Amino acid sequence: MKKHILFVDDERDILEGLRNRLRHHRQKWEMSFVESGSEALAALAREPFDVIVSDMRMPGMDGNALLQQVRETYPAVTRIVLSGHANEGAMLRAVATAHQYLLKPCDPGVLEGLVDRVCGLQDLLNEEGVKKAVGKIACLPARPAVYSQLLAALANEHSDPQSVAHILKQDGALCAQLLHVVNSAYFRLARPIINIEDAVVYLGLGTVRQLAMVADVFRQANAKPAIPEMPLDILQNHALLAGGIASALFTTPAQREAAFVAALLHDIGKLLLVTELPDRVRQVMSEMKSSGSSMHDTEKRLFGATHAEIGAYLLGLWQLPFPIVEAVADHHTPGRIRQEDLELVAAVHVADVLANEQAEMTAGATERKWEIDPACLEKLGGPAKLPGWREIAKSLAQSGLARLP
């Protein structure tokens, strides 16, 4: 089925250039071209679209105002900015309304690749209700205490990127947002950035401060109440423990950092569901209690999509590096990954299991219910390493996770 793409720009020559440049995609894209925000909203009211690509500086209704309305009224539509306004502040303000920000002049292949990618992501998640919930996300809930530490560090003229990165690593929502911004096509990086400290250094403390204060992306969702069935603190503590465990499975700094970030973000879909679709979480947990099934299996049976896939969908829209997205999507299903590509997924899978074991032991459980995929064990060194990993998990859990990579 064809994807419907809406292009918005007040310059007719730009639209004509896009029309000619993208003509060869007519087999798979149904494209519409309009010259104003009001025309775009009228088009959206007439027919469904999958993606909107809008200029920012337009008379009457600018791109930011347009995409804000699209986010509220048509949240399942993926929103991309294509702007000649090379202003970092404008890009940061658009973080809450746009999934991606491209600069003119834009290489045709970059735009086409980005639209292709988001269309592919949409095909992976068939639930319209979940797409709408993900589409409305401007930010995810950060821990108030960690956010306060971040603001204090950013206000301190003696702070350095290392200390700011250390604070950010205590919260998956903050890390996801930072990586979303730094890996945006706006910066035209030669390679994706996964390392949190590298992201802070690249952006600079001033930009990180502006991101926190102007875009308000780290604070907005804090007012949303959690549900008793799945407290946010428990979710975030589990993510941090899993990150510490995954990092400890490797020796090189690059491997350790990638494993930490992937494991820190592995349950970002749960965070999204708790804040945006709490009734769905309650239904899943009630069914888990009566059936004894895992959350992953219960979600698949009831809805056809799991928290892992939903989290990966959000991170994919935010253009996080593919290995991170893949590890989040498949940490419960590592068998879907080719053996040669399994290492990072295996680390997150193992770390998730070991962190869950620690939680059960803390709660007084006498038997482990969690199984580690044999292929993941082999990829990371074999079953003989498992007792040592369990000791690492126990040590990290008891020490309050003081060791961050």
Residue pairs with C-beta under 8 A, 6 or more apart in sequence:
2 28
2 29
2 30
3 28
3 29
3 30
3 50
3 51
3 119
3 122
4 29
4 30
4 31
4 32
4 47
4 48
4 49
4 50
4 51
5 29
5 30
5 31
5 32
5 49
5 50
5 51
5 52
5 53
5 115
6 31
6 32
6 34
6 40
6 43
6 44
6 49
6 51
6 52
6 53
7 15
7 18
7 31
7 32
7 33
7 34
7 52
7 53
7 54
8 34
8 35
8 36
8 37
8 39
8 40
8 52
8 53
8 54
8 55
8 58
8 63
8 66
9 15
9 18
9 33
9 35
9 54
9 55
9 58
9 82
10 35
10 36
10 55
10 58
10 59
11 55
12 35
14 55
14 104
15 33
15 35
18 33
19 31
19 33
21 108
22 29
22 31
22 108
22 112
25 31
25 112
29 115
32 43
32 49
34 40
34 42
34 43
36 58
36 59
36 60
36 61
37 54
37 58
37 60
37 61
37 62
37 63
37 65
37 66
37 69
38 60
38 61
40 52
40 54
40 66
40 70
41 66
41 69
41 70
43 49
44 52
44 70
44 73
44 74
44 77
49 74
49 77
50 77
50 78
50 119
50 122
51 77
51 78
51 79
51 80
51 115
51 118
51 119
52 67
52 70
52 77
52 78
52 79
52 80
53 80
53 81
53 82
53 111
53 115
54 63
54 66
54 67
54 79
54 80
54 81
54 82
55 63
55 81
55 82
55 83
55 84
56 62
56 63
56 64
56 81
56 83
56 85
56 90
56 94
57 63
57 83
57 84
57 85
58 66
63 81
63 83
63 94
64 90
64 93
64 94
64 97
67 79
67 81
67 94
67 97
67 98
68 97
70 77
70 79
70 97
71 79
71 97
71 135
71 136
71 138
72 136
74 135
75 131
75 132
75 133
75 134
75 135
75 136
76 128
76 131
76 132
76 135
77 135
78 99
78 118
78 122
78 135
78 317
79 97
79 98
79 99
79 100
79 135
80 98
80 99
80 100
80 101
80 102
80 114
80 115
80 118
81 91
81 94
81 98
81 100
81 101
81 102
82 102
82 104
82 106
82 111
83 90
83 101
83 102
83 103
83 104
84 103
84 104
84 105
86 103
88 186
88 207
88 210
89 210
89 214
91 101
91 184
91 186
92 181
92 207
92 210
92 211
92 214
92 215
93 214
93 215
94 101
95 138
95 177
95 180
95 181
95 211
95 215
95 217
96 138
96 139
96 215
96 216
96 217
96 220
97 138
99 118
99 317
99 318
99 319
100 114
100 118
100 184
100 185
100 317
100 319
101 184
101 185
101 186
102 110
102 111
102 114
102 185
102 186
103 185
103 186
103 188
110 185
114 185
114 319
117 316
117 319
118 316
118 317
121 313
121 316
121 317
122 131
124 309
124 313
125 131
125 134
125 305
125 309
125 310
125 313
126 304
126 305
127 303
127 304
127 305
129 277
130 277
130 303
130 305
130 310
130 313
131 313
133 272
133 273
133 276
133 277
134 272
134 276
134 310
134 313
134 314
134 317
136 276
137 272
137 276
137 314
138 217
138 220
138 221
139 173
139 177
139 216
139 217
139 218
139 219
139 220
139 221
140 172
140 173
140 176
140 177
140 221
140 268
140 271
140 272
140 275
141 173
141 221
141 222
141 224
141 232
141 271
141 275
142 171
142 173
142 174
142 218
142 219
142 221
142 222
143 170
143 171
143 232
143 233
143 236
144 222
146 167
146 170
146 171
146 174
147 171
147 174
147 212
147 218
147 219
147 222
149 167
149 170
150 164
150 167
150 168
150 174
150 212
150 218
151 212
151 213
153 159
153 163
153 164
153 167
154 164
154 205
154 208
154 209
154 212
155 209
159 205
161 197
161 200
161 201
161 205
162 197
164 200
164 205
164 208
165 196
165 197
165 199
165 200
166 404
168 174
168 175
168 178
168 196
168 200
169 175
169 196
169 243
169 260
169 264
169 404
169 405
170 240
170 404
171 236
172 236
172 239
172 240
172 243
172 264
172 265
172 267
172 268
172 271
173 218
173 221
173 268
173 271
174 218
175 196
175 261
175 264
175 265
176 265
176 268
176 315
176 318
176 320
177 211
177 217
177 218
178 196
178 199
178 200
178 203
178 208
178 211
179 193
179 194
179 196
179 199
179 261
179 318
179 320
179 321
179 324
180 315
180 318
180 319
180 320
181 203
181 211
182 189
182 193
182 199
182 202
182 203
183 189
183 192
183 193
183 318
183 319
183 320
183 321
184 319
185 319
187 202
192 320
192 321
192 322
193 199
193 202
193 321
194 257
194 258
194 261
194 321
194 323
194 324
195 254
195 257
195 258
195 261
196 257
196 261
200 208
203 211
211 217
211 218
212 218
212 219
221 275
224 275
226 232
226 274
226 275
227 274
227 278
227 281
227 282
229 281
229 282
229 285
230 270
230 274
230 281
230 285
232 271
232 274
235 267
235 270
235 271
235 274
236 271
238 267
238 355
238 356
238 359
239 263
239 264
239 265
239 266
239 267
239 268
240 264
240 401
241 355
241 358
241 393
241 396
241 397
241 401
242 263
242 264
242 266
242 267
242 348
242 351
242 352
242 354
242 355
243 259
243 260
243 261
243 263
243 264
243 351
243 404
244 260
244 396
244 401
244 403
244 404
245 263
245 350
245 351
245 354
245 355
245 389
245 392
245 393
245 396
246 259
246 260
246 262
246 263
246 347
246 348
246 350
246 351
247 256
247 257
247 259
247 260
247 263
247 404
247 405
248 256
248 389
248 392
248 396
248 403
249 259
249 347
249 350
249 351
249 380
249 389
250 256
250 259
250 347
253 405
256 405
257 405
258 323
258 324
258 344
259 344
259 347
259 348
259 351
260 404
260 405
261 324
262 323
262 324
262 327
262 328
262 344
262 347
262 348
263 327
263 347
263 348
263 351
263 352
265 311
265 315
265 320
265 324
265 328
266 308
266 311
266 327
266 328
266 331
266 348
266 351
266 352
267 307
267 311
267 352
268 311
268 314
268 315
268 328
269 306
269 307
269 308
269 309
269 310
269 311
269 312
269 314
269 328
270 281
270 307
270 311
271 311
272 307
272 310
272 311
272 314
273 280
273 281
273 307
273 310
274 281
280 303
283 302
284 295
284 298
284 299
284 302
285 295
287 293
287 298
287 302
288 294
288 295
288 298
291 298
293 301
294 332
295 306
295 307
296 306
296 307
296 308
296 332
296 333
299 305
299 306
299 307
300 306
306 332
308 328
308 329
308 330
308 331
308 332
308 333
309 329
311 328
311 329
312 325
312 326
312 328
312 329
315 324
315 325
315 328
316 325
323 344
324 344
326 337
326 341
326 344
326 345
327 344
327 345
327 347
327 348
328 348
330 336
330 337
330 345
330 349
331 345
331 348
331 349
331 352
332 349
332 352
334 342
334 345
334 346
334 349
334 373
334 375
334 376
335 373
335 375
337 345
339 375
339 379
342 375
342 376
342 379
343 379
343 380
345 376
346 373
346 375
346 376
346 377
346 379
346 380
347 380
349 372
349 373
349 376
350 372
350 376
350 377
350 380
350 389
351 393
353 370
353 371
353 372
354 389
354 390
354 392
354 393
355 393
355 397
356 370
357 368
357 370
357 390
357 393
358 393
358 394
358 397
360 368
360 369
360 370
362 397
372 386
377 383
377 385
377 386
396 403
